[in-house]
Amino acid sequence: MDPHLLLGLVNTELRNHAESLEDLCKTHGLDQEALVQRLASVDYEYMSEINQFR
């Protein structure tokens, strides 16, 4: 999946349904480190204080 599309999907899920990145990954059975690395490859990092990738 295109990382920019992934970013939009992940941030929408974080905003609307998940309390944290850990919660999102547990709920959807995702590898948190792989997700973080995938988005880091296009210069986005998770900011826990706003619960979003920026």
Backbone as numpy.savetxt, mean C-alpha at the origin, in Angstrom:
# Nx Ny Nz CAx CAy CAz Cx Cy Cz
1.06 -5.93 -12.62 0.22 -4.75 -12.62 1.11 -3.51 -12.62
0.69 -2.53 -13.36 1.40 -1.26 -13.39 1.48 -0.70 -11.96
2.67 -0.30 -11.51 2.81 0.18 -10.13 1.98 1.43 -9.83
1.73 2.26 -10.82 0.92 3.46 -10.56 -0.56 3.09 -10.36
-1.03 2.11 -11.08 -2.38 1.60 -10.86 -2.46 0.93 -9.50
-1.44 0.15 -9.17 -1.37 -0.50 -7.87 -1.42 0.54 -6.76
-0.69 1.62 -6.91 -0.68 2.70 -5.92 -2.09 3.22 -5.67
-2.83 3.49 -6.73 -4.19 3.99 -6.57 -5.09 3.00 -5.85
-4.97 1.73 -6.20 -5.80 0.71 -5.56 -5.45 0.56 -4.08
-4.16 0.53 -3.79 -3.71 0.37 -2.40 -4.12 1.58 -1.56
-3.89 2.78 -2.05 -4.25 3.97 -1.28 -5.76 4.08 -1.07
-6.54 3.68 -2.05 -8.00 3.68 -1.88 -8.40 2.70 -0.80
-7.82 1.52 -0.83 -8.13 0.51 0.19 -7.69 0.98 1.58
-6.51 1.60 1.66 -6.03 2.12 2.94 -6.97 3.21 3.47
-7.40 4.08 2.59 -8.27 5.18 2.99 -9.65 4.69 3.43
-10.21 3.73 2.70 -11.60 3.33 2.93 -11.82 2.14 3.84
-10.83 1.24 3.94 -11.12 -0.02 4.64 -10.06 -0.50 5.62
-8.83 -0.05 5.51 -7.76 -0.61 6.34 -7.26 0.41 7.36
-7.01 -0.09 8.55 -6.50 0.77 9.63 -5.01 1.06 9.46
-4.31 0.16 8.74 -2.87 0.30 8.56 -2.44 -0.56 7.37
-1.19 -0.41 6.99 -0.64 -1.24 5.92 -0.64 -2.71 6.35
-0.29 -2.95 7.59 -0.29 -4.33 8.11 -1.69 -4.92 8.04
-2.69 -4.16 8.42 -4.09 -4.61 8.35 -4.48 -4.93 6.91
-4.14 -4.06 5.98 -4.46 -4.28 4.57 -3.83 -5.58 4.08
-2.57 -5.79 4.40 -1.86 -6.98 3.92 -2.42 -8.25 4.54
-2.75 -8.22 5.81 -3.34 -9.40 6.46 -4.71 -9.71 5.88
-5.51 -8.69 5.68 -6.86 -8.87 5.15 -6.85 -9.50 3.76
-5.90 -9.09 2.94 -5.87 -9.53 1.54 -4.79 -10.58 1.25
-4.11 -11.05 2.29 -3.10 -12.08 2.11 -1.92 -11.63 1.26
-1.50 -10.38 1.46 -0.41 -9.81 0.67 0.91 -9.88 1.44
1.99 -9.98 0.72 3.32 -9.91 1.29 3.66 -8.42 1.45
3.68 -7.96 2.68 3.87 -6.53 2.94 5.19 -6.03 2.39
6.26 -6.76 2.59 7.57 -6.31 2.12 7.60 -6.23 0.60
6.99 -7.18 -0.08 6.96 -7.16 -1.55 6.16 -5.96 -2.05
5.05 -5.66 -1.39 4.23 -4.50 -1.77 5.01 -3.21 -1.59
5.66 -3.07 -0.44 6.45 -1.87 -0.16 7.57 -1.73 -1.18
8.25 -2.82 -1.50 9.34 -2.77 -2.48 8.83 -2.43 -3.87
7.69 -2.99 -4.25 7.12 -2.71 -5.57 6.81 -1.23 -5.73
6.22 -0.62 -4.70 5.88 0.80 -4.78 7.12 1.68 -4.61
8.10 1.20 -3.87 9.37 1.94 -3.74 10.10 2.00 -5.09
9.86 1.01 -5.93 10.53 0.99 -7.24 10.10 2.16 -8.13
8.98 2.79 -7.79 8.53 3.99 -8.51 8.47 5.19 -7.56
9.33 5.14 -6.53 9.56 6.26 -5.61 8.40 6.62 -4.70
7.64 5.62 -4.27 6.59 5.85 -3.27 6.95 5.11 -2.01
6.68 5.72 -0.87 6.92 5.06 0.40 5.70 5.21 1.28
5.50 4.24 2.15 4.36 4.25 3.05 4.61 5.24 4.18
3.62 6.07 4.43 3.69 7.05 5.52 2.60 6.69 6.51
3.00 6.07 7.62 2.04 5.55 8.59 1.20 6.66 9.22
1.77 7.85 9.37 1.03 8.94 10.02 -0.19 9.38 9.21
-0.19 9.14 7.90 -1.36 9.47 7.08 -1.96 8.23 6.44
-1.38 7.05 6.72 -1.87 5.77 6.21 -2.02 5.78 4.70
-0.99 6.25 4.01 -0.98 6.34 2.56 0.43 6.16 2.03
0.53 5.77 0.77 1.81 5.80 0.08 1.90 7.16 -0.61
3.04 7.79 -0.48 3.27 9.09 -1.14 4.64 9.10 -1.74
